[in-house]
Amino acid sequence: MVQVGEYTSLAFLLPAATFVGYIIGYLLDRAFGTHWLYILFLILGIVAGFVQLIRQLMRDTRNDGS
């Protein structure tokens, strides 16, 4: 049951990281009067989500082999 919860959280991880990255970029754009920071932070959020996804999957596959 714990593993089901962990995999369910992975389904929300990537969209949440993307959304947080976009929001940070959007707020910085408004603060500094720019129009490109939201794209940068959107990409950083996507990358952060994938990195965390890969870390979790690597940890799970390493534990399954033991």
TORDRENLUM-206713 format. One line per field, with one value per residue: x, y, z of N, C-alpha, C in turn; residue number from 1; residue in one letter. Coordinates in Angstrom, 1 decimal. Each point is the difference from the previous one (the first is absolute). Layout:
residues N
n_x: X; ...
n_y: Y; ...
n_z: Z; ...
ca_x: X; ...
ca_y: Y; ...
ca_z: Z; ...
c_x: X; ...
c_y: Y; ...
c_z: Z; ...
i: NUM; ...
aa: A; ...
This chain:
residues 66
n_x: 0.8; 1.1; 0.3; -1.3; 0.1; 1.2; -0.6; -0.9; 0.9; 0.5; -1.2; 0.2; 1.1; 0.0; -1.4; 0.2; 1.1; -0.7; -1.0; 0.7; 0.7; -1.2; -0.5; 1.1; 0.1; -1.3; 0.2; 1.0; -0.7; -1.0; 0.8; 0.6; -1.3; 0.3; 0.4; 1.1; -0.1; -1.3; 0.5; 1.0; -0.9; -0.8; 1.1; 0.5; -1.3; 0.0; 1.2; -0.4; -1.1; 0.6; 0.9; -1.0; -0.6; 1.1; 0.2; -1.2; 0.0; 1.1; -0.5; -1.2; 0.7; 0.8; -1.1; -0.5; 1.2; -0.2
n_y: -1.2; -0.1; -1.1; -0.4; 0.3; -0.6; -1.0; 0.1; 0.2; -1.0; -0.4; 0.5; -0.7; -0.5; -0.1; -0.4; -0.7; -0.4; -0.2; -0.6; -0.7; -0.3; -0.4; -0.7; -0.5; -0.3; -0.4; -0.7; -0.5; -0.1; -0.5; -0.6; -0.3; -1.2; -0.7; -0.4; 0.5; 0.2; 0.2; 0.8; 0.5; 0.1; 0.3; 0.9; 0.4; 0.0; 0.6; 0.8; 0.1; 0.1; 0.9; 0.5; -0.1; 0.4; 0.9; 0.3; 0.0; 0.7; 0.7; 0.0; 0.2; 0.9; 0.4; -0.1; 0.3; 0.7
n_z: 0.0; 0.7; -0.7; 0.2; 1.2; 0.0; -0.7; 0.9; 1.0; -0.6; 0.0; 1.2; 0.1; -1.1; 0.0; 1.3; -0.3; -1.0; 0.7; 0.9; -0.9; -0.6; 1.2; 0.3; -1.2; 0.1; 1.2; -0.4; -1.1; 0.8; 0.8; -1.0; -0.4; 0.1; -1.1; 0.6; 1.2; -0.4; -1.2; 0.5; 0.9; -1.1; -0.8; 1.0; 0.1; -1.3; -0.1; 1.0; -0.6; -1.1; 0.6; 0.7; -1.1; -0.6; 1.0; -0.1; -1.3; 0.0; 0.9; -0.7; -1.1; 0.7; 0.6; -1.2; -0.3; 1.2
ca_x: -0.8; 0.9; 0.5; -1.0; 0.0; 1.1; -0.1; -1.1; 0.6; 0.8; -0.9; -0.2; 1.3; 0.4; -0.8; 0.2; 1.2; -0.2; -0.9; 0.8; 1.0; -0.7; -0.5; 1.2; 0.4; -1.0; 0.1; 1.3; -0.2; -0.8; 0.8; 1.1; -0.5; 0.5; -1.0; 0.6; 0.4; -0.9; 0.4; 1.2; -0.4; -0.8; 0.9; 0.6; -1.0; -0.2; 1.3; 0.0; -1.0; 0.6; 1.1; -0.6; -0.6; 1.0; 0.5; -1.0; 0.0; 1.3; 0.0; -0.9; 0.6; 1.1; -0.6; -0.6; 1.1; 0.6
ca_y: 1.2; 1.2; 0.2; 0.7; 1.5; 0.6; 0.1; 1.0; 1.3; 0.3; 0.5; 1.4; 0.6; 0.7; 1.2; 0.9; 0.7; 0.9; 1.1; 0.9; 0.8; 1.1; 1.1; 0.8; 0.8; 1.1; 1.1; 0.8; 0.9; 1.1; 0.8; 0.6; 0.6; -0.8; -0.9; -1.2; -0.8; -1.1; -1.1; -0.6; -0.7; -1.1; -1.1; -0.5; -0.8; -1.3; -0.7; -0.4; -1.1; -1.3; -0.5; -0.6; -1.2; -1.0; -0.4; -0.9; -1.2; -0.7; -0.5; -1.1; -1.2; -0.5; -0.7; -1.2; -1.0; -0.5
ca_z: 0.0; 0.0; -1.4; -0.8; 0.4; -0.6; -1.4; -0.2; 0.1; -1.3; -1.0; 0.3; 0.1; -1.2; -0.2; 1.1; -0.2; -1.2; 0.4; 1.0; -0.8; -0.8; 0.9; 0.4; -1.1; -0.2; 1.1; -0.2; -1.1; 0.5; 0.9; -0.8; -1.2; -1.1; -0.6; -0.4; 1.2; 0.2; -0.8; 0.6; 1.2; -0.4; -0.4; 1.2; 0.7; -0.7; 0.2; 1.4; 0.1; -0.6; 0.8; 1.1; -0.5; -0.3; 1.3; 0.7; -0.7; 0.3; 1.4; 0.0; -0.7; 0.8; 1.1; -0.5; -0.2; 1.2
c_x: 0.9; 0.6; -1.0; -0.1; 1.2; -0.1; -1.2; 0.6; 0.9; -0.9; -0.3; 1.3; 0.3; -0.9; 0.2; 1.3; 0.0; -0.8; 0.8; 1.0; -0.6; -0.4; 1.2; 0.4; -0.9; 0.1; 1.3; -0.2; -0.8; 0.9; 1.1; -0.4; 0.6; -1.1; 0.6; 0.4; -1.0; 0.4; 1.2; -0.4; -0.9; 0.8; 0.7; -0.9; -0.2; 1.2; 0.0; -1.0; 0.6; 1.1; -0.6; -0.7; 1.0; 0.7; -0.9; 0.0; 1.3; 0.0; -0.9; 0.6; 1.1; -0.5; -0.7; 1.0; 0.5; -0.8
c_y: 1.3; 0.3; 0.6; 1.5; 0.7; 0.2; 1.0; 1.4; 0.4; 0.6; 1.5; 0.8; 0.9; 1.2; 1.0; 0.8; 1.0; 1.2; 1.0; 0.8; 1.1; 1.2; 0.9; 0.9; 1.1; 1.1; 0.8; 0.9; 1.2; 0.9; 0.8; 0.7; -0.7; -0.9; -1.3; -0.9; -1.2; -1.2; -0.8; -0.8; -1.1; -1.2; -0.6; -0.9; -1.4; -0.9; -0.5; -1.2; -1.3; -0.5; -0.7; -1.3; -1.1; -0.5; -1.0; -1.4; -0.8; -0.6; -1.2; -1.2; -0.6; -0.8; -1.3; -1.1; -0.6; -1.1
c_z: 0.0; -1.4; -0.9; 0.3; -0.6; -1.5; -0.4; 0.1; -1.2; -1.1; 0.2; 0.0; -1.2; -0.3; 1.1; -0.2; -1.2; 0.4; 1.0; -0.8; -0.8; 0.9; 0.5; -1.1; -0.3; 1.0; -0.2; -1.2; 0.4; 0.8; -0.7; -1.3; -1.3; -0.6; -0.4; 1.2; 0.2; -0.8; 0.6; 1.2; -0.3; -0.4; 1.2; 0.8; -0.7; 0.3; 1.4; 0.2; -0.6; 0.8; 1.2; -0.4; -0.2; 1.3; 0.7; -0.7; 0.2; 1.4; 0.1; -0.7; 0.8; 1.2; -0.4; -0.2; 1.2; 0.6
i: 1; 2; 3; 4; 5; 6; 7; 8; 9; 10; 11; 12; 13; 14; 15; 16; 17; 18; 19; 20; 21; 22; 23; 24; 25; 26; 27; 28; 29; 30; 31; 32; 33; 34; 35; 36; 37; 38; 39; 40; 41; 42; 43; 44; 45; 46; 47; 48; 49; 50; 51; 52; 53; 54; 55; 56; 57; 58; 59; 60; 61; 62; 63; 64; 65; 66
aa: M; V; Q; V; G; E; Y; T; S; L; A; F; L; L; P; A; A; T; F; V; G; Y; I; I; G; Y; L; L; D; R; A; F; G; T; H; W; L; Y; I; L; F; L; I; L; G; I; V; A; G; F; V; Q; L; I; R; Q; L; M; R; D; T; R; N; D; G; S
